């Protein structure tokens, strides 16, 4: 584990950029960027185009460590290069930005009001490759749609079980049990979720470290006590479908909670923009997310 990266993630000022759209979400991310499905004819061409988009974001002068602490990558992005360097190496060596890797393989069908993660085949092999590629940590997502105690417990237990396997490989896991922002009982789900997370944290060995990625809570500062747990490196927030403006407004009301935004980060960026237009829009977005993250 890179101690400089650990210190940066624990106490640095800024947020995490989520550049990890994968599989079914990649066409949507490209479409938002102005690249339609008619622009590619197979998966390889699609991933090349999305890597070009991510490369443009990462290489932008607006994408800098004064505002951004880390970036989450998709496996395909990790295995590609920017200017002759593996993407993770470029992020850290050229930008001083900590690289993470999305490791989950999507969501299982809805049961007990939640969607747990699908099995992750060859996870150990993927983690070994991540270590070789100088990845610092990982991210994996589950979704909670209803305040179902049994379902939420299952989500959290699965997340922490896989998280322990990840930590044993020398990586910091980002635990992401997302509560659907459109849930009719979101606040109740968050109450159950926090208690289940506290149970899992209390059972960890003393040296185990994790990060938490959570939906912006209904009650401001609701996750503040989790931030002080010795096992928790950082608590970060997903945008969850909120617009950039609304996500930033809600985030700013939660002290110590920092962003890990995906769609909100790339909102308004387009393949047809000039570099000046692209960098200006990205810079404005980054500064607004940063300001909301340092409250």
N, C-alpha and C positions, 0 to 999 in steps of 0.2 A: 504493500500500500504506500502511495506517495504522501508523505506527511505534509508537504507544502500544499498539496491539493486538499488534504483533509482540513488543514487550518483555514484555508481559503473558504471552503464550503461551510465551515462552522461559524466563522466570524466575519467574513467579507461582506461588503455592502453591494447589493445588486440583486439579480434574479437569474433564473435558469431558462434558457431558450429551448423549447421543445421542437426539435426538427425530426420527429420520429414517425411521421405518417407512414403507414405500411399497408401492403395488401390492398384490401378494399377501399381504404381511405386515400390511397395515392391518387387515383383519378380525380377525386373531389378536390384534393390539394392543388393538383395541376390546373383544374378547371378554374379554381379561385384565382390562380396566377395568370389565367388567360390562355392556357394551353389545353385545347380540346382533345377528346379521344381520337379524333380523326388525324391528329398529328403523329400518332404512333400506331404500329400494327402488331406489336407483341410486347410481352412483359419486359424484355431486355431494353427495348427502345423507351418504354415508359420509365423504367428506373434510371436510365441515362438522363432523360429529361428532368426528372425530379432531382437527380444529383447535380445537374447544372443549376437548377434553381437554388438548391441549398448551398452550392459553392458560391453563387453570386451573393447570397446573404452573408455567409461566413467571411468572404473576402472583402465585403463592404467596409469602408472606413468607419461606418456607423456602428458596426458590430465589434465592439471593443470591451476590454476587461474593466474599464472604469464603470461600466454599467452592467455587464453580464458576467456572472460567476461561472456558469456551466452551460453545456449544451447536450441535449439528449439526441442520440443518433439511432437510426434504424440499422439492422444488421447489414443490409446491402450498402448503406452509406459507410459503415465502419470498414468494409472490405474494398472501398474505392479510395482514390487518392486525390489530393488537391496540390497542384504544383509539385508533383513527384513525391509527396509525403502522404502516408496514411492519414485519413481525415482526423483521427484522434491526435496524432502527433502534430499536425498542422494547428489544431485548436490550441494545444498547450504550448508548443514551442514558438509559434508565431503570434498567437493572440493572448496567451496566458489565461485561457478559458478551459475549465475542467470538463473532460469528456465522459459522458454516460452512454449506456446502451440499453435500448428497449429489448427485453428478452421474452416477453409473453407472446403467445401465438393466437391471441384473440379470446373471445368470450364463449363460454358454454351457454346452452339454452337457459332461459329463465326458469328458476325453480326456487320455491320458498322466498319469492320476492327479490331474488338477487341473480346475478350472473357471475359465477366463479370463473377462474381462468381455465381454458382448455389445458390438457396435459401439454407439457413442454418437452417434446422428444429431444434427445441428445443435448440436454441442457448443460451437462458437465463438459461436453466437447465445446459448446458455444462459449462457456465461461473461460475455458482454457485459452481459446482463441482471443477472447476479449482481453485477457491478461497479456497475451503476446502483443496485442495491438495497443497496449498502454491505456486501456479504459480504466477509469477510476471506480465507476459504480454502474448499477443497472436500474431499470424501471420496469414495473409490471402492473397491469391494471385489471381491476375487477369493478363491477358496477352494482350498486345497491339502489333498488327502485321502490322498496316498501320497508316499513319499520317492522320487519320480521326478525325476532331475536335469534331464532335458529339459523336463518339464512345469513344474517350478518356475522354471527359467530363462525359459521363455516367459511365465509369470505376471509375473515381476519386470521383464522387458524391456517388456512391455505397460504395466505400471503406471508405469514411469519415462518412457516415451515420451509417454504422455498427461499425466503430471505436468509435463513440460517445456512442453507446450502451455499448460497451466493457469498455470504460473509466468509465461510470456510475456505473459499477460493481466493480470498484476499481482496474482494470487491465490496463496496458499500451498497446495499440494496435500498432502492426507493420503494417503499410500501405504498401502493396506490389503491385504496378502496374508495372509489368515487361514489358519492351520493348524487343521484340524478337530481339536477336542479329543478326539474319539473315534477318531482315527486310530491304527491299530496300530503305526505307526512314527513317531509324532509327534516324538520327540526327533531322529531322523535327518532328518526333513523340516526341522526348525528349523536344524540344522547346515548343510544345503544352502542354505536360505533366507538365512541370515546371510551366507554367502559371496557369494551372488548380489547381495544388497543392497550389500555392500561394493564389489563390482566396479562397480555402477552409480553409487554415490556418488563413487567415485574418478574417474569419467569426466565428472562434471558441471562446468560452467563455475564459476569461483570465486564468483560472486555468487548462484548458484541456491540457494534454500532449500526444504526439504521437511519434512514431518512423517511419522512412521511410526506406523501403528496395527497392532499385532501381538497374536497370542494370547499369553496369559500362558505363559512358557516352562516346559518340563519341568525344566530346570536353573536354579535361582535365579540371578539377575543375569546371565543368558546374553547379554542385549542391552546390557549396560552400555557396551561399547566403542562401540556405535553412537551412544550419547547424547553422546559427546564429539566426534563428527565435526562439523566446522565447517559442513557443509551442513544439519545436522539441527537444527531448531528445538526439537522435543520428540519423545519416544517415548511413545506411549500404548498402553493395553491394552484389548482388547475382552473382554467377559465370556464370549462364545462358547458359551453354553448352561449354564454353571455357575450354581448358585443364587447369590443375593446374598451369602450367608454364605461359601460356598466361594470365590467370586471374590475377595472382600475378603481372605480368609485367604491365598490364593495371591499376591495382589497385594502384600500387606504384606511378603512375603519377597523382593521384588524392588526394591531400593533405586533411587530415581530414576524408576521406572516409575509413571505415573499412569493413572487409569481413564478410559475412554471407554465407559461402560456404557449400554445401552439397556434390555433387558428387566429386568435387575437393578435399574435405577433406578426403574422403575414398578411393581415387584413389591409387591403388597399395596395398591395404590391402587384406589379404586372410585368409580364415578359416584354411588353412593348414599350415600357417606360425607358427613357434615356437613363444613363448611369446617374446623372445629376438628380433626375426626378426620383429614381429608385432610392438612392442614398438619402435624399432629403426626407422622403416618406418613412423609410425604415428608421432613420435617426430620430424623427419626431415620435414614432411609436415606441421605440426603445426608451427614450427619455421619459415618456409618460408612464410606462410600465415600471421603470426604475423609481420614479418619484412615488408611485403607489406602494412600492416594495420597501421603502426605507422609513415608513412611519413607525 
